[in-house]
Amino acid sequence: MLSMRRIALAMACTLGCGDSAADDGAGTTTQTPTGTASSSSAEVGEATTPSTNSATMTTTTSGVDSSGATTAVTEDGTSTTTGDPPIVGCPDPLPASWILCEDFESITDPGAQLGQFLNIGDQLAIEDGPAFSGSRSFRVEHRPTSEWGGWLELRFGAGPGGGTVHRPDERFDEIWVRFWVRRDADWPDGGFGDLVEVQALAPVPGNTAIAADGTVLGPTATPQAQLLAWSCIEGDTLQCDGDDWSDPDLQALDSTNGAAPLFGAATADAWQCVEVHMQLDGAGGPGAIELFVDDRLDAALDGVEWVQGWTDVGINNIRFSSWWPDVPATIRRHIDDVVVATAPIGCG
């Protein structure tokens, strides 16, 4: 369970664990399920389009049609249509680089069909309602009377069993995670604790331990996101013996703040695209984690010593937690169209 130790470490990192990896900026782009830009302002961070699934955008783009292709108009009035339609929902078959895709449309028994589903007081649900694709999404409800209401996990690769594990015989030392998030229209101008955690979980006798964790969260009453890197490895040894944030061996390594108003009131009631790239150290390069918001690099940490000489498992878990201390009011957010892949995914 989450603890005051986690809060203290997050506050310490806010004050000085790392420097911001993105240039200051103001604004972001929210998108509709077809990929059409619905609002925009000043650019934040580095503009990127990392996925081959994304339509080719140009400065002369006039719009995206119903198929997702982009129409560009030149100065003489000539129009050309380029690019592939964005992938919405979970196609069958999945693209070759995708490890898993979850759009929540067929989930009727979360405890059996997901990696893990801990639901305290019905604060979490997979239900009809706001959805980026289809008619269902994952709902998280935050309440002033409860700072933590459970979590939803998507598991993959070698590691702990239980629930559904995608491609359980493989090891993944570098992955990309992309999903869409929508906050209630009356969302305050600030964050909500954990948004997503990308983890390496290790089986230990009678338990599951956090070995490495890359967290995206909203640590304060500001709309910008924070990246936090955690590890429970010393040398080549796993120090933690359970999935408990109060373990003194679980250490915050580094942090950095983004610039996009990911948790801003101005972008509430609209779907935003979030992509996280995490690479373990020793896996073909130094350890790193990057946050993209609507296809723009927003924050990054390089040289992260997640696992040092420990090699038992790779990245194998995505966790959407409901942790948020000091919730100002009962409020909801929704997650949809989660993809885990071995290559950049993009927002379409």
N, C-alpha and C positions, 0 to 999 in steps of 0.2 A: 504494500500500500504506500501511497505517497506520504511524505512526512514534512515537518517543518524544516528538516535538514535540507531537503530539495529547495524549498523556498529561500533559505538563507544562502545556499550556493548560487542560485539563480540571481539573487540580488547582488552578490559579490561579483559575479561575472558582468552584470549590468554596469557595475562601477569600474571594471577594469580588466577583465579576463582577456579581451582582445579588442582590436580596432575595427571600425566599419570597413567592409570590403566593397561597398558600393558608394558611388558618388551621391551627394545629396540631390534630392529631386522632389517633385510634388506631382503626384498623379499616377494613374494606372489605366488599364483598359479592361473593361468587363465585356464579356461576350455572351451571345445567345447560343443555343445548341447548334445552329448552323455555322457558327464561326464568324458571324457578322459582328463587327465592332459596334457596340451600342453607346459607348461614351469613351472619351479620351481626354487627356490633358498632357502636361509636359512629360517627356520621356524620363524613365527612372532606370538607372543602371545601364547596362550594356544591352542593346537590342540584339536579339538572337532569334533564329528560327531553327532549332536543333533537329527537328524531325523531318524525315522524308515524306511523312504523311501530310505535312502542312502545305497549304496552297502557297504559291509564290506571290508574295506581296510586293508592290512597287509604290513609289511615291505618287504615281498617277492612278492608283486604284480607285474605281468608282463604286465598287460593290462586290458582294459575293452572292452568286445566284443560289437557287434552291438546291442544287447538287453540291454546292460547296466550292465550285470552281471560281477563280478570281477573274473579273473583267477589268482590264486596264485600258484607259483611253489616252491616246497621244494628243499632242497639241493640234494636229490637223483633223482631229475628230475620229480617227481610225480606232476601232476597239478590237482587242484580242482577248481571248479567254485561255487562261493557263492554269496549271496546277491540278492536283487530284482532290476529290472531295475529302473533307476531314472525316476521320473515323469517329462516329458517335456510338456510344454504347459498347457492347462486346460482340464483335463479329465472330462468325464461325465458318472456317477455322480462324484462330488468332494469327496475327502476323508472326513471322518466324522469331523475332526478337522478344516477343511478349512472353513472360513467364506465367502471368495470370491476369485476368480482367474480372472485375466484380461490379456489376451495375445494379445488384440487389433485386432484380426483377423476379428471380426464381427462389429467393431465400424464404423458406417457410419454417425452418428449424435452425435458428442461428447457432445454437450450441453444437449442433452436429455438422452443419454445412460450412462453418467458418473455422478459423484456427482456434479462436477463443472468443467467447462473448460473456462478459461479466456485466450484469445489469442490476444496479442497486436502486430500488424504489421506482422502477419504470422510467428512469431518466434517459434510457437509450431505447431505440426502437427502429426496426426496419418496416416501413409502412408506406401507404399511399400518401401523396402530398407533393410538395415541391420536388421536382426531379429534373435533372439536366437532360436525361433521355428516358424514354419510357414513362412509367407512372409511379415508380417507387424509389426511395432513397433511404439513407441512414440518417436518423434524427438523433441529435444530442440536445438534451434539455439541461440548462444550468439553473440552479436554484440558490437563493441566498442562504438557505438552511443546510446546504450540502456542498462542500468544496470538491467532492469527488463522487461520481456516480457510476464508475465502471469504465470498461474499454472494449473495443472491438479489435481483433487481431486477424490479419491475413498472413498465413505462414507458407513458407516455400523452402526448398532445399534441405540439405542435411541438418539435423538438429533435433530439438524436442519433438515428440509426437503429440498425439491428442488432437481431436477435431480433424479438419481437412488440411492436409499439407500438399502443396503443389510441387511436383517434380522433386520428391523427397530424397532421391539418390544423387542429386547434383549439388555442387558447391558454387556459390556466387560471391565473389569478392568485390564486385562492382555492379551496382544496379541504379536504375532510374525509377522513380515513383511519380506518377501524375494522377491528379484527381481534381474534381471541381468542388468548391465550397460556396455555400450561400448562407448569409446571415439574415435574421429577421429584420424587417424594415425599421424597427425602433431600436436597433443595435446602438450602443453608446460608442463614442469615438475612442475606442481602445481595444486591447487584446483580450484573450480568453484563456490564459494559461496554455496548455499543450494543444497544438493543432495536429501534429503528427510526429511519431517517432519511428526512425529507421534503425533496426536493431540486429545485433548478433546475439542470439540467445543460446546458452549452452545447457545441455542436460547435466544435472548433478544428482546425487542420490536422493530420491524422493522429492525433487524440486526442479525448478528452472532458474538459471542465473543469467543476469545481464552481463555480457562481456564487453560490448561496445554499444553506444547509443548516440545517434544524431537526432536532436530535437529541434523542431520549429515551434516557437511559441510566441505569445504576446505577453511580455513580462510586466508591463506597466500600463497606465492609462494613456497610452499613445498608440497610434494606428500602425506603427512599423513593426515588423517581425524581428525576432532574434533567433540566431542559430547558436545552439549549444552542443559541444562535443563532450561526451562522457566515456569513461573507460574503467573497467575493473580488472585490468591486466597489469601485472608488474613483472617485467622481464619476459619470461615464457610461462607464467603461472597465472591462472584465474584465481583471484582473491575472494570473490563473492561466492556465497553458497546458496543464494536464493534471489528471487525477483523482488527485492525490497529496497526502496529508495532511501531507507534509513541506514543501510550498510555503510560504515565509515570508510570502507575500501573503494566504494564507488565515487570516483573523483571527476569533477568538472575540469576538462583540459583547456578549453578555450571557448571564446564566444565572439560574435560580431553581430552588428545590427544592420538591418536593411533600410531601404529608403521608401519603398512603395507603401501606400496606405492600405495594406492588406486587411487591416482590421478597422478601417475608418468608417465613420457613419455615412460618408458620402458614397461609399461603394456597397452599403448594405442593400439587401433586397435585390441583388443581382449575382449571377454566377461568376466566380473568379477561378481562374486556372492556376494551380500550384504544381510545380515539378521540383523534385528533390533528387540530386545526384550524389551518391555516396560511394567512396572507394576506400577499401581498407589498405593500410600500409603494408608493404611487402608483396602486393599483388600487381606487379608490373609498374609500380610507381609509388609515390608518397601518398599517405592518407589524405583524404580531402572530402569536403561536403560543400554543395552549392545549392542555393535556392533560386528558382526562377518563378516570377509572378507574371502571368499572361505573356509567356515567351521572352521575358526580359530578365537577365541576370540581376538579382537583387542583393545577394549576399553570398560570401564564400569564405571558407577556411581551408588553408593549405598546410601541408606538413603535419597533419594530425597523426599522432602515434596511438591509434586505436588499440592495436593488438600486439605491437612490438614483435616478440619471438613466438607468440602463442599462435598455433595453427589448427586448433581443433575443429572449428566450424567457420563458415563465412557469414555473410548477411543473410538472414532467414526469416525476418519478421517485420511487419508493418503494424504499428499500433496507433489507433485513434482513441485518445483518452479524453475523459470529460473533466479533467482537473482544472479548476479555476477558483482560487481563494478570493474571498470578498466579492462575490457576485452582486452587482448592483440591483438586479431584478431578475425574476424568472424570464428566461429568454432562450431562444432555440437557434440552432444552426443545422444545416443539412450537408451531407457528403454524398457524392455520386460519381460513377464511372471511374473507379480506381484501377489503374494499370501499373503493374510491376514489370519491368523489362530490362534487358541487357544492353540496350542502346537508347539514345534520346527518343522521346515520344512526341513532345510538342503538344500544342493546344488545338491545332487544326485551323 
